[in-house]
């Protein structure tokens, strides 16, 4: 692949590929962005242009134009790649099965349509579904104009337990695990049934157009990349996680070349030992949260546990945390994500990181 605004693309990919194996080419990979920055981007367009927020999200021409504006004259240093991925919100996989979404300024959410168990029978995956078709349209529109300016990725997919949570609601599903555990498990399995079909559909389209495998984390793979996750894990016991979520996750990752498990906070991290035993997961993204969960240094022991298990880890930290972090942690297996204010700051940070051995 050749990217016009990323002349060091091959060198950057070599660092990413070494990182998946826990190795270092010349320095650790670095991505200059903040975790979930895409979800904080408030749209400055005239709201009168659309009848509703949903219409704005579904406006293919506008969404592609907005992305193109965001990369104008932008310099992509280190392992920061220009990536467009179709985004209708984090529960779009659940919506592919007929689950309605409501739209806000920067995200969308499920209406939790499974009020009673028979309601689950109404949820059927359909390639003619409005959300599925819209993701196809967004993908096709991006591919038509990328012209080696940016990569096109696939949408955020959350099958299994998190899909069940989108359908049922977190509170009800947690109660179900005590009252009707078999039905809760059946709902999670229903949420996993079409995952491979959906993943391979979009992966096939992208591969036909010479694209790599990449999504919202914007870390590419030349094979099949997946970001498994289970936000429900923060609310359930280790045994419930083992019974409900783990078998589905294990099936998901066996289908892929590279997997980066998204550990969304200390609640999910309670299940780290079970996750570290999955050989197909090469890396983990640690998201430490806000408030008392910052700064990053309190999580160095957790990061070292991942490294000791022979796995790699994506770490988000602030520029002023960089030096103490590098002094405390060995570089093997680390992928740094740093917010930055300017290209000049990025180049300065890179010079400091290059000395970390």
C-alpha positions as CSV (number, residue, x, y, z in Angstrom):
1,X,0.0,0.0,0.0
2,X,1.1,3.6,-0.8
3,X,-0.2,6.6,1.0
4,X,0.5,10.0,-0.4
5,X,0.7,11.8,2.9
6,X,2.5,8.9,4.7
7,X,5.9,8.4,2.9
8,X,7.2,6.4,5.8
9,X,4.3,4.0,5.6
10,X,6.4,0.8,5.2
11,X,8.6,1.8,8.2
12,X,5.6,2.5,10.3
13,X,4.0,-0.8,9.4
14,X,7.2,-2.7,10.2
15,X,7.1,-1.2,13.8
16,X,3.4,-2.2,14.1
17,X,4.1,-5.8,12.9
18,X,7.0,-6.1,15.2
19,X,4.9,-4.9,18.1
20,X,2.3,-7.6,17.5
21,X,5.1,-10.0,18.2
22,X,6.4,-8.1,21.2
23,X,9.5,-7.0,19.4
24,X,11.0,-3.6,18.5
25,X,12.5,-2.5,15.2
26,X,14.1,0.8,16.3
27,X,11.7,2.3,18.8
28,X,8.2,1.6,20.2
29,X,5.3,2.5,17.9
30,X,3.6,5.8,18.7
31,X,0.2,7.1,17.7
32,X,-0.5,10.8,18.3
33,X,-4.1,10.9,19.3
34,X,-6.2,10.5,22.5
35,X,-8.3,7.5,23.2
36,X,-11.8,7.9,21.8
37,X,-11.0,11.4,20.4
38,X,-13.3,10.6,17.5
39,X,-16.3,10.4,19.9
40,X,-15.6,13.9,21.3
41,X,-15.6,15.7,18.0
42,X,-18.6,18.1,18.1
43,X,-20.0,18.9,14.7
44,X,-19.9,22.5,13.7
45,X,-22.2,22.2,10.7
46,X,-25.4,24.2,10.5
47,X,-28.0,22.0,12.3
48,X,-30.8,23.4,10.1
49,X,-29.3,21.4,7.2
50,X,-30.9,18.3,8.5
51,X,-34.3,17.5,10.1
52,X,-32.7,15.4,12.9
53,X,-29.3,14.3,14.2
54,X,-29.9,10.9,12.7
55,X,-30.2,12.4,9.3
56,X,-26.8,14.0,9.7
57,X,-25.2,10.8,10.8
58,X,-26.8,9.1,7.7
59,X,-25.7,11.8,5.2
60,X,-23.0,9.9,3.3
61,X,-21.8,12.8,1.3
62,X,-21.5,15.0,4.3
63,X,-19.7,12.4,6.4
64,X,-17.1,11.8,3.8
65,X,-16.6,15.5,3.2
66,X,-16.2,16.0,6.9
67,X,-13.5,13.4,7.1
68,X,-11.6,14.9,4.1
69,X,-11.6,18.3,5.7
70,X,-10.2,16.8,8.9
71,X,-7.1,15.5,7.1
72,X,-6.4,18.5,4.9
73,X,-2.7,19.6,5.3
74,X,-2.4,17.2,8.3
75,X,1.0,15.5,8.9
76,X,0.8,11.9,10.1
77,X,3.9,11.2,12.1
78,X,5.2,7.9,13.5
79,X,2.5,5.3,13.6
80,X,-0.4,7.7,13.2
81,X,-2.3,6.7,10.0
82,X,-5.0,8.5,8.0
83,X,-8.0,6.1,8.5
84,X,-11.6,6.6,7.7
85,X,-14.0,4.0,9.2
86,X,-17.8,4.2,8.9
87,X,-19.3,5.1,12.2
88,X,-22.9,4.9,13.1
89,X,-22.2,4.4,16.8
90,X,-20.8,1.6,19.1
91,X,-24.0,-0.5,19.0
92,X,-24.4,-0.6,15.2
93,X,-23.8,-4.4,15.2
94,X,-26.8,-4.8,17.4
95,X,-28.7,-2.5,15.1
96,X,-27.9,-4.7,12.1
97,X,-30.4,-7.2,13.6
98,X,-33.3,-4.7,13.8
99,X,-32.5,-2.9,17.1
100,X,-33.3,0.8,16.7
101,X,-30.7,3.4,17.7
102,X,-31.2,6.9,18.9
103,X,-28.7,9.6,17.9
104,X,-27.0,12.3,19.9
105,X,-24.3,14.9,18.9
106,X,-21.3,12.5,19.2
107,X,-22.7,9.0,19.7
108,X,-25.8,6.8,19.4
109,X,-27.4,4.3,21.8
110,X,-29.7,1.3,21.7
111,X,-33.4,1.5,22.8
112,X,-33.0,-2.0,24.4
113,X,-36.0,-3.6,22.6
114,X,-35.9,-7.0,24.4
115,X,-38.4,-6.2,27.2
116,X,-39.6,-9.7,27.4
117,X,-37.8,-12.8,26.2
118,X,-40.1,-13.5,23.2
119,X,-39.0,-10.0,21.9
120,X,-35.6,-11.6,21.1
121,X,-37.2,-13.6,18.3
122,X,-37.9,-10.3,16.4
123,X,-34.2,-9.6,16.2
124,X,-33.0,-11.0,12.9
125,X,-29.8,-10.1,10.9
126,X,-30.8,-8.8,7.6
127,X,-28.5,-7.5,4.8
128,X,-31.3,-5.2,3.8
129,X,-31.3,-3.6,7.2
130,X,-31.0,0.2,7.1
131,X,-28.0,0.4,9.3
132,X,-26.1,-2.4,7.4
133,X,-26.9,-0.8,4.1
134,X,-25.8,2.6,5.3
135,X,-22.4,1.2,6.5
136,X,-22.1,-0.3,3.0
137,X,-22.8,3.0,1.5
138,X,-20.3,4.9,3.7
139,X,-17.7,2.2,2.9
140,X,-18.2,2.4,-0.9
141,X,-18.2,6.2,-0.8
142,X,-14.9,6.3,1.1
143,X,-13.3,3.8,-1.2
144,X,-14.4,5.8,-4.3
145,X,-12.4,8.9,-3.1
146,X,-9.6,7.6,-1.0
147,X,-7.1,7.6,-3.9
148,X,-4.1,6.6,-1.7
149,X,-4.8,9.6,0.5
150,X,-6.2,7.5,3.4
151,X,-7.0,4.0,4.5
152,X,-10.6,2.8,4.7
153,X,-11.5,0.6,7.6
154,X,-14.5,-1.3,8.9
155,X,-17.1,-0.2,11.5
156,X,-17.0,-0.8,15.3
157,X,-18.4,-4.3,15.9
158,X,-19.5,-5.6,19.3
159,X,-21.1,-9.1,19.1
160,X,-21.8,-11.5,21.9
161,X,-22.3,-10.3,25.4
162,X,-22.1,-6.6,24.6
163,X,-24.7,-7.1,21.8
164,X,-27.0,-8.8,24.3
165,X,-26.5,-5.8,26.6
166,X,-27.5,-3.4,23.8
167,X,-30.6,-5.5,23.1
168,X,-31.6,-6.1,26.7
169,X,-30.1,-3.2,28.7
170,X,-27.3,-3.6,31.3
171,X,-29.5,-3.6,34.4
172,X,-31.9,-6.2,33.1
173,X,-29.1,-8.4,31.7
174,X,-27.2,-8.4,35.0
175,X,-30.4,-9.5,36.8
176,X,-31.0,-12.1,34.1
177,X,-27.6,-13.7,35.0
178,X,-29.1,-14.5,38.4
179,X,-32.7,-15.1,37.5
180,X,-32.6,-16.7,34.1
181,X,-28.9,-17.4,33.3
182,X,-29.6,-19.8,30.4
183,X,-31.8,-17.2,28.6
184,X,-29.1,-14.6,29.1
185,X,-26.5,-16.9,27.6
186,X,-28.8,-17.7,24.7
187,X,-29.2,-14.0,24.0
188,X,-25.4,-13.5,23.9
189,X,-25.1,-16.5,21.6
190,X,-27.7,-15.0,19.4
191,X,-25.7,-11.8,19.3
192,X,-22.7,-13.8,18.1
193,X,-24.4,-15.9,15.4
194,X,-23.7,-13.7,12.4
195,X,-20.5,-12.1,13.5
196,X,-18.2,-13.9,11.1
197,X,-20.5,-13.4,8.2
198,X,-20.7,-9.6,8.9
199,X,-16.9,-9.3,9.6
200,X,-15.9,-11.2,6.5
201,X,-18.4,-9.3,4.3
202,X,-16.8,-5.9,5.1
203,X,-13.2,-7.4,5.2
204,X,-13.8,-8.9,1.8
205,X,-14.9,-5.5,0.3
206,X,-11.9,-3.7,1.8
207,X,-9.4,-6.4,0.7
208,X,-10.8,-6.3,-2.9
209,X,-9.8,-2.6,-3.0
210,X,-6.3,-3.2,-1.6
211,X,-7.1,-2.0,1.9
212,X,-5.5,-3.3,5.1
213,X,-7.6,-4.4,8.1
214,X,-8.2,-1.5,10.4
215,X,-11.0,0.0,12.5
216,X,-11.5,2.6,15.2
217,X,-8.2,2.1,17.1
218,X,-6.5,2.9,13.8
219,X,-3.8,0.2,14.2
220,X,-3.6,-1.7,10.9
221,X,-2.9,-5.3,10.1
222,X,-2.1,-6.9,6.7
223,X,-4.2,-9.9,7.8
224,X,-7.5,-9.8,9.7
225,X,-7.6,-7.4,12.7
226,X,-10.2,-7.6,15.4
227,X,-10.7,-5.6,18.6
228,X,-12.6,-7.9,20.9
229,X,-14.2,-6.3,24.0
230,X,-16.7,-6.9,26.7
231,X,-17.8,-3.8,28.6
232,X,-20.4,-5.9,30.4
233,X,-17.5,-7.6,32.1
234,X,-17.2,-4.6,34.5
235,X,-20.5,-5.5,36.0
236,X,-20.4,-9.3,36.4
237,X,-18.4,-11.8,38.3
238,X,-15.5,-13.8,37.0
239,X,-17.6,-17.0,36.9
240,X,-20.4,-15.2,35.0
241,X,-17.8,-13.8,32.6
242,X,-16.4,-17.3,32.1
243,X,-19.8,-18.8,31.4
244,X,-21.4,-16.0,29.3
245,X,-18.7,-14.1,27.5
246,X,-15.4,-16.0,27.3
247,X,-16.5,-18.8,25.0
248,X,-17.7,-16.3,22.4
249,X,-14.5,-14.2,22.7
250,X,-12.4,-17.3,22.2
251,X,-14.3,-18.2,19.0
252,X,-14.1,-14.6,17.7
253,X,-10.3,-14.3,18.0
254,X,-9.6,-17.7,16.4
255,X,-11.0,-16.3,13.2
256,X,-8.5,-13.5,13.1
257,X,-4.8,-12.8,12.4
258,X,-4.4,-10.1,15.0
259,X,-6.4,-9.3,18.1
260,X,-6.2,-6.3,20.4
261,X,-8.5,-6.8,23.4
262,X,-10.1,-3.5,24.6
263,X,-9.8,-3.4,28.4
264,X,-12.1,-0.5,29.3
265,X,-11.2,0.3,32.9
266,X,-10.4,-1.5,36.1
267,X,-13.8,-3.3,36.2
268,X,-13.0,-5.2,33.0
269,X,-9.4,-5.7,34.2
270,X,-10.7,-8.0,37.0
271,X,-10.9,-10.6,34.3
272,X,-7.4,-10.1,32.9
273,X,-6.1,-13.5,34.0
274,X,-8.7,-15.3,32.0
275,X,-8.0,-13.0,29.0
276,X,-4.2,-13.4,29.1
277,X,-4.7,-17.2,28.7
278,X,-6.1,-16.8,25.2
279,X,-3.2,-17.5,22.9
280,X,-4.8,-15.8,19.9
281,X,-4.9,-12.4,21.6
282,X,-1.5,-10.7,20.9
283,X,-2.2,-7.4,22.5
284,X,-4.5,-5.5,25.0
285,X,-5.5,-1.8,25.1
286,X,-5.5,-0.5,28.6
287,X,-7.9,2.4,29.2
288,X,-7.4,3.7,32.7
289,X,-10.5,5.9,32.9
290,X,-10.6,9.4,34.5
291,X,-10.6,11.0,37.9
292,X,-9.1,8.8,40.5
293,X,-8.1,6.3,37.8
294,X,-5.4,8.8,36.6
295,X,-2.5,9.2,36.4
296,X,-1.1,6.3,34.5
297,X,1.7,5.4,36.9
298,X,-0.7,3.6,39.3
299,X,-1.3,1.1,36.5
300,X,2.3,0.2,35.9
301,X,1.9,-3.2,37.7
302,X,-1.1,-4.1,35.5
303,X,0.9,-3.1,32.4
304,X,3.8,-5.2,33.5
305,X,1.5,-8.2,34.1
306,X,0.6,-8.1,30.5
307,X,4.2,-7.8,29.4
308,X,5.2,-10.7,31.7
309,X,2.6,-12.8,30.0
310,X,4.4,-12.2,26.7
311,X,1.7,-9.9,25.4
312,X,1.8,-6.4,24.0
313,X,-0.2,-3.4,25.3
314,X,-1.5,-0.1,24.0
315,X,-1.1,2.6,26.6
316,X,-2.8,6.0,26.5
317,X,-0.9,8.7,28.5
318,X,-0.4,12.4,28.7
319,X,2.9,14.0,27.5
320,X,3.9,15.0,31.0
321,X,3.6,11.4,32.1
322,X,6.0,10.1,29.4
323,X,9.3,10.4,31.2
324,X,8.3,8.7,34.5
325,X,6.5,6.0,32.5
326,X,9.6,5.3,30.3
327,X,11.7,5.1,33.5
328,X,9.4,2.6,35.1
329,X,8.5,0.3,32.2
330,X,10.5,-1.7,29.7
331,X,9.7,-0.8,26.1
332,X,9.1,-4.2,24.7
333,X,5.5,-4.7,23.7
334,X,4.4,-1.1,24.4
335,X,2.4,1.0,21.9
336,X,2.1,4.6,23.0
337,X,-0.9,6.8,22.3
338,X,-0.3,10.5,23.1
339,X,-2.4,13.6,22.5
340,X,-0.5,16.5,21.0
341,X,-1.0,20.2,20.4
342,X,1.2,20.5,17.3
343,X,3.5,18.8,14.8
344,X,6.4,20.5,16.7
345,X,5.4,18.8,19.9
346,X,5.1,15.5,18.2
347,X,8.6,15.7,16.8
348,X,9.9,16.7,20.3
349,X,8.2,13.7,21.9
350,X,9.5,11.3,19.3
351,X,13.1,12.4,20.0
352,X,12.5,11.5,23.7
353,X,10.9,8.2,22.9
354,X,13.7,7.2,20.5
355,X,16.1,7.2,23.5
356,X,13.9,4.6,25.4
357,X,15.7,1.3,25.2
